[in-house]
Amino acid sequence: MNIRPAQPGDLPALLEIFAHARAFMAQTGNPTQWPATYPGAELMQQQIARGVCYVLEGNARLEATFCYIPGPEPTYAEIYDGGWPDDAPYATIHRMASAGRVHGAAAICFAWCAARGLPLRADTHADNKVMQHLLEKNGFVRCGNITLADGTSRIAYHCTVPPRGGKQQTAAQAAAALAQAAKALPKPADGPLLVALDGRCAAGKTTIAAQMARQYGWGVVHLDDFFLQPIQRTPQRMAEPGGNLDRERLIAEVLEPLRAGQQGSYRLFDCRTMALVPGTVPLPQTPIILLEGSYSCHPDLWNYCALHAFVDVEPAEQLRRLAARVPEKLEDFKTRWIPKEETYFAHFQIPERCEVKV
């Protein structure tokens, strides 16, 4: 997979991607964000000429597109029901869309934007639950609401990226270690090779997963999409080590079909709304697939994966990252989610059992 500036000859493929995105948004409860002719040929010709439109290319075809625009966005000058974290320079991401063939395309694009070094901002429609989910999964924090030039409201997001040479380099080193370990394994007779990436919250698992997708072309399934729905959270289940993951749905919708070499799709769980997002996303169809997230090395899941990795972080650094990422939930992490993770790690000896540690 490669990201490059869009060229004039890419315009027909871009318009096809936008048509697919409009249909997908309509199917997932967001029929009004993009009118039937948006983004149109004239607008995209302008964006290509400005050099701000980029494409994700793989297998000689375009899989996704987005606009990366450094500098102030006029409609972000005023924000209500909240506020921006600072007045530092930033870049805005607009018109991100996928052809729907590559799982994790958004994560690859977000990681590319983050690697440019500027903090990132974006906005999306209140009905666009899928994009809200993707933004929040990739490190964006909801800051408030802004008003577009046409008078409609959008939810505004901000992402503070790590400095160059910091966490990005660590992710690259971890990705290289994972790739080397996976390369030494025999390929399964049927289906892809599955790798589990477990570890403490805020340790960098999602960043490493984006690196694997971008640099090595691995497919990624995020376990955040499989937390229990409220009705499933019985006292008995929540008392289990690792019990807050919907392992049964993960096995039925992802692991068993992949093991059988089948195509299929699965549903996403939105931690903000505590409900399943409308619609489904396709299973990755890549030779190696990463199961990213806490509890991916649970004993019920262990034998589906040929390789298991654990990502660690110092306690003080873990709390610092959580405070920066989700300050309103920090106390909940300290008193609830971190203890649950630590119980699971200790009960099943997860760090000790994993073949790769980063």
C-alpha positions as CSV (number, residue, x, y, z in Angstrom):
1,M,0.0,0.0,0.0
2,N,1.3,3.4,-0.9
3,I,0.1,7.0,-0.3
4,R,0.8,9.6,-3.0
5,P,-0.5,12.9,-4.2
6,A,-3.6,12.5,-6.5
7,Q,-3.1,13.2,-10.2
8,P,-5.6,14.6,-12.7
9,G,-5.9,11.1,-14.2
10,D,-7.1,9.8,-10.9
11,L,-10.3,11.8,-11.0
12,P,-12.7,9.1,-12.4
13,A,-11.5,6.6,-9.8
14,L,-11.9,9.3,-7.1
15,L,-15.5,10.0,-8.1
16,E,-16.2,6.2,-8.0
17,I,-14.8,6.1,-4.4
18,F,-17.0,9.0,-3.4
19,A,-20.1,7.4,-4.9
20,H,-19.3,4.2,-2.9
21,A,-18.8,6.3,0.3
22,R,-22.2,8.1,-0.2
23,A,-24.0,4.8,-0.6
24,F,-22.2,3.4,2.5
25,M,-23.1,6.5,4.6
26,A,-26.8,6.2,3.5
27,Q,-26.8,2.5,4.5
28,T,-25.3,3.3,7.9
29,G,-27.8,6.0,8.9
30,N,-26.0,9.1,7.5
31,P,-27.9,9.9,4.2
32,T,-27.5,13.7,4.3
33,Q,-23.8,14.5,5.0
34,W,-22.8,14.4,1.4
35,P,-25.3,15.4,-1.3
36,A,-25.6,13.4,-4.5
37,T,-23.0,15.4,-6.4
38,Y,-20.5,15.9,-3.5
39,P,-17.5,15.9,-3.7
40,G,-17.9,16.8,-7.4
41,A,-15.4,16.8,-10.2
42,E,-14.7,20.6,-10.1
43,L,-13.9,20.6,-6.4
44,M,-11.6,17.7,-6.7
45,Q,-9.8,19.2,-9.7
46,Q,-9.1,22.2,-7.5
47,Q,-7.9,20.1,-4.6
48,I,-5.6,18.1,-6.9
49,A,-4.2,21.2,-8.4
50,R,-3.5,22.6,-4.9
51,G,-1.6,19.4,-4.0
52,V,-3.8,18.7,-1.0
53,C,-5.6,15.6,-2.3
54,Y,-3.9,12.2,-1.6
55,V,-4.7,8.6,-2.6
56,L,-4.1,5.2,-1.0
57,E,-3.0,2.9,-3.8
58,G,-2.6,-0.9,-3.8
59,N,-2.6,-3.6,-6.4
60,A,-2.6,-0.9,-9.1
61,R,-5.9,0.7,-8.1
62,L,-7.0,3.4,-5.7
63,E,-8.4,2.1,-2.4
64,A,-9.0,5.4,-0.5
65,T,-8.6,9.1,-0.7
66,F,-8.4,12.1,1.7
67,C,-7.3,15.8,1.7
68,Y,-4.5,16.8,4.1
69,I,-4.5,20.6,4.4
70,P,-1.9,22.3,6.6
71,G,-2.9,25.7,8.0
72,P,-6.0,27.2,9.6
73,E,-9.4,26.0,8.6
74,P,-11.7,29.1,8.5
75,T,-14.8,27.2,9.8
76,Y,-12.8,26.1,12.8
77,A,-12.2,29.6,14.0
78,E,-15.3,29.5,16.2
79,I,-16.2,26.4,18.2
80,Y,-19.1,25.9,20.6
81,D,-20.1,23.4,23.2
82,G,-16.4,22.9,23.9
83,G,-13.1,24.3,22.7
84,W,-9.8,23.5,21.0
85,P,-7.0,22.3,23.3
86,D,-4.6,25.0,22.0
87,D,-3.9,27.6,19.3
88,A,-0.9,25.7,17.8
89,P,-0.5,25.2,14.1
90,Y,-2.4,22.1,12.7
91,A,-3.5,20.3,9.6
92,T,-7.0,19.4,8.7
93,I,-8.3,16.2,7.2
94,H,-11.2,16.4,4.8
95,R,-13.1,14.2,2.4
96,M,-11.7,10.9,3.6
97,A,-13.4,8.0,1.7
98,S,-12.7,4.4,1.0
99,A,-13.5,2.0,-1.9
100,G,-14.5,-0.5,0.7
101,R,-12.1,-3.2,-0.4
102,V,-9.2,-2.7,2.1
103,H,-9.8,-3.2,5.8
104,G,-8.0,-0.6,7.9
105,A,-7.7,1.9,5.1
106,A,-8.6,4.8,7.4
107,A,-6.0,3.8,10.0
108,I,-3.3,3.8,7.3
109,C,-4.4,7.3,6.1
110,F,-4.5,8.7,9.6
111,A,-1.1,7.3,10.4
112,W,0.4,8.9,7.3
113,C,-1.1,12.2,8.3
114,A,0.2,11.9,11.9
115,A,3.7,11.2,10.5
116,R,3.8,14.7,8.9
117,G,4.3,16.0,12.5
118,L,1.4,18.5,12.8
119,P,-1.5,18.1,15.2
120,L,-4.6,17.0,13.2
121,R,-8.2,18.3,13.2
122,A,-11.3,17.0,11.4
123,D,-15.0,17.2,11.6
124,T,-17.9,14.9,10.8
125,H,-21.7,14.8,10.8
126,A,-23.6,13.9,13.9
127,D,-25.1,10.9,12.0
128,N,-21.8,9.6,10.8
129,K,-21.3,7.1,13.6
130,V,-18.7,5.1,11.6
131,M,-16.4,8.1,11.1
132,Q,-16.8,9.2,14.7
133,H,-15.8,5.6,15.7
134,L,-12.8,5.7,13.4
135,L,-11.6,9.1,14.6
136,E,-11.8,8.2,18.2
137,K,-10.2,4.8,17.6
138,N,-7.2,6.6,15.9
139,G,-6.5,9.1,18.7
140,F,-8.9,12.0,18.0
141,V,-10.7,13.6,20.8
142,R,-14.1,15.3,20.4
143,C,-13.7,19.0,21.2
144,G,-17.1,20.6,20.4
145,N,-19.0,21.6,17.4
146,I,-18.3,23.9,14.4
147,T,-20.6,25.4,11.7
148,L,-19.8,25.0,8.0
149,A,-20.2,27.7,5.5
150,D,-23.6,26.4,4.5
151,G,-24.8,26.8,8.1
152,T,-24.9,23.1,9.1
153,S,-23.2,21.8,12.2
154,R,-20.4,19.3,12.5
155,I,-18.7,17.6,15.4
156,A,-15.1,18.8,15.7
157,Y,-12.1,16.6,16.6
158,H,-8.5,17.1,17.5
159,C,-5.5,14.7,17.6
160,T,-2.2,15.6,19.2
161,V,0.4,13.6,17.4
162,P,3.7,12.4,19.0
163,P,6.9,14.3,18.1
164,R,9.2,12.9,15.4
165,G,11.6,10.3,16.7
166,G,9.4,9.5,19.7
167,K,6.6,7.0,19.7
168,Q,6.6,6.6,15.9
169,Q,10.1,5.2,16.0
170,T,9.1,2.8,18.8
171,A,6.1,1.7,16.7
172,A,8.4,1.1,13.7
173,Q,10.8,-1.0,15.8
174,A,7.9,-3.0,17.3
175,A,6.5,-3.5,13.8
176,A,9.8,-4.8,12.5
177,A,10.1,-7.3,15.4
178,L,6.6,-8.6,14.8
179,A,7.2,-8.8,11.0
180,Q,10.4,-10.8,11.6
181,A,8.7,-13.2,14.0
182,A,5.8,-13.8,11.7
183,K,8.1,-14.3,8.7
184,A,9.6,-17.4,10.4
185,L,6.2,-19.1,10.9
186,P,4.8,-21.6,8.4
187,K,1.8,-20.4,6.4
188,P,-1.6,-22.0,7.3
189,A,-3.1,-24.4,4.8
190,D,-6.4,-22.5,4.8
191,G,-7.0,-18.9,5.7
192,P,-4.6,-16.2,6.9
193,L,-1.9,-16.2,9.5
194,L,-3.3,-14.6,12.7
195,V,-1.2,-12.6,15.1
196,A,-2.5,-11.4,18.5
197,L,-1.2,-8.0,19.8
198,D,-2.2,-7.7,23.5
199,G,-1.0,-5.3,26.2
200,R,-1.8,-2.6,28.6
201,C,-4.1,0.3,27.7
202,A,-2.3,3.3,26.3
203,A,0.8,1.1,25.6
204,G,0.7,1.9,21.9
205,K,-1.0,-1.2,20.4
206,T,-3.2,0.8,17.9
207,T,-0.1,2.8,16.8
208,I,1.8,-0.4,16.2
209,A,-1.2,-1.9,14.3
210,A,-1.3,1.1,12.0
211,Q,2.4,0.7,11.4
212,M,1.9,-3.0,10.5
213,A,-0.9,-2.1,8.1
214,R,1.0,0.8,6.5
215,Q,4.5,-0.7,6.2
216,Y,3.8,-4.5,5.9
217,G,0.3,-4.6,4.4
218,W,-1.2,-6.6,7.3
219,G,-5.0,-6.6,7.9
220,V,-6.1,-5.4,11.3
221,V,-9.1,-6.3,13.5
222,H,-9.5,-4.1,16.5
223,L,-10.8,-5.7,19.7
224,D,-12.3,-2.4,20.8
225,D,-15.0,-3.3,18.3
226,F,-16.0,-6.4,20.4
227,F,-16.6,-5.1,23.9
228,L,-19.8,-6.3,25.6
229,Q,-23.1,-4.5,25.0
230,P,-24.8,-3.3,28.2
231,I,-27.3,-6.1,28.2
232,Q,-24.4,-8.7,28.2
233,R,-22.6,-7.1,31.2
234,T,-24.0,-9.3,33.9
235,P,-22.2,-9.4,37.3
236,Q,-21.0,-12.9,36.6
237,R,-19.5,-12.1,33.2
238,M,-17.9,-8.9,34.4
239,A,-16.3,-10.8,37.3
240,E,-14.4,-13.1,34.9
241,P,-10.8,-12.2,34.0
242,G,-11.1,-10.7,30.6
243,G,-14.9,-11.1,30.7
244,N,-15.7,-7.7,29.2
245,L,-14.7,-8.8,25.7
246,D,-17.4,-10.3,23.5
247,R,-15.3,-13.3,22.7
248,E,-18.2,-15.3,21.4
249,R,-19.1,-12.7,18.7
250,L,-15.4,-12.3,17.8
251,I,-15.1,-16.0,17.3
252,A,-18.3,-16.4,15.3
253,E,-18.0,-13.3,13.1
254,V,-14.2,-13.1,12.6
255,L,-12.0,-16.0,13.8
256,E,-14.0,-19.0,12.6
257,P,-14.6,-17.5,9.1
258,L,-11.0,-16.5,8.8
259,R,-9.8,-19.9,9.9
260,A,-12.0,-21.5,7.2
261,G,-10.6,-19.1,4.6
262,Q,-14.0,-17.5,4.1
263,Q,-15.0,-14.0,3.2
264,G,-17.5,-12.2,5.4
265,S,-18.1,-9.1,7.5
266,Y,-18.6,-8.1,11.2
267,R,-20.2,-5.5,13.3
268,L,-18.5,-2.6,15.2
269,F,-19.2,-1.7,18.8
270,D,-19.1,2.0,19.6
271,C,-17.8,2.6,23.1
272,R,-19.3,6.1,23.2
273,T,-22.9,5.1,22.4
274,M,-22.4,1.6,24.0
275,A,-24.2,0.0,21.0
276,L,-23.4,-1.7,17.8
277,V,-22.8,0.6,14.8
278,P,-25.3,0.1,12.0
279,G,-24.0,-1.9,9.1
280,T,-20.9,-4.1,8.9
281,V,-17.3,-4.0,7.7
282,P,-15.6,-6.7,5.6
283,L,-13.2,-9.1,7.0
284,P,-9.6,-8.4,6.0
285,Q,-8.4,-10.5,3.0
286,T,-4.7,-10.3,3.6
287,P,-2.1,-13.1,4.2
288,I,-1.5,-11.9,7.8
289,I,-4.1,-10.4,10.1
290,L,-3.4,-8.7,13.4
291,L,-5.9,-9.0,16.3
292,E,-5.1,-5.7,18.1
293,G,-6.3,-5.0,21.6
294,S,-6.4,-6.0,25.2
295,Y,-7.7,-9.5,25.8
296,S,-6.6,-10.8,22.3
297,C,-4.5,-13.4,24.1
298,H,-7.4,-14.8,26.2
299,P,-7.3,-18.6,26.4
300,D,-10.5,-18.9,24.4
301,L,-8.7,-17.0,21.5
302,W,-5.1,-18.2,22.0
303,N,-5.2,-21.2,19.6
304,Y,-6.6,-19.2,16.7
305,C,-3.3,-17.2,16.6
306,A,0.1,-18.5,15.5
307,L,2.0,-15.7,17.2
308,H,1.3,-13.6,20.4
309,A,2.8,-10.3,21.3
310,F,2.6,-8.2,24.4
311,V,3.0,-4.4,24.5
312,D,4.0,-2.9,27.9
313,V,4.2,0.7,29.3
314,E,5.4,2.1,32.6
315,P,2.5,2.9,35.0
316,A,3.4,6.7,35.2
317,E,3.6,7.0,31.4
318,Q,0.3,5.0,31.0
319,L,-1.5,7.5,33.2
320,R,0.1,10.5,31.5
321,R,-1.1,9.2,28.1
322,L,-4.6,8.5,29.3
323,A,-4.8,11.9,31.0
324,A,-3.9,13.5,27.6
325,R,-6.2,11.3,25.6
326,V,-9.4,10.9,27.7
327,P,-9.1,13.2,30.8
328,E,-12.8,12.8,31.6
329,K,-12.3,9.0,31.9
330,L,-9.0,8.9,33.7
331,E,-10.5,8.1,37.1
332,D,-12.6,5.3,35.5
333,F,-9.5,3.8,34.0
334,K,-7.6,4.0,37.3
335,T,-10.4,2.5,39.4
336,R,-12.0,0.1,36.9
337,W,-10.4,-0.7,33.6
338,I,-6.7,-0.9,34.5
339,P,-7.5,-3.2,37.5
340,K,-9.5,-5.4,35.2
341,E,-6.7,-5.6,32.7
342,E,-4.1,-6.4,35.4
343,T,-6.3,-9.1,36.9
344,Y,-6.6,-10.7,33.4
345,F,-2.8,-10.4,32.7
346,A,-1.9,-12.0,36.1
347,H,-4.6,-14.7,36.1
348,F,-3.6,-16.1,32.6
349,Q,0.1,-15.1,32.8
350,I,-0.3,-13.2,29.5
351,P,3.0,-11.3,29.5
352,E,4.9,-14.5,30.4
353,R,3.3,-16.6,27.7
354,C,3.6,-14.2,24.7
355,E,6.4,-15.0,22.3
356,V,7.1,-11.4,21.4
357,K,7.4,-8.5,23.9
358,V,7.7,-4.9,22.9
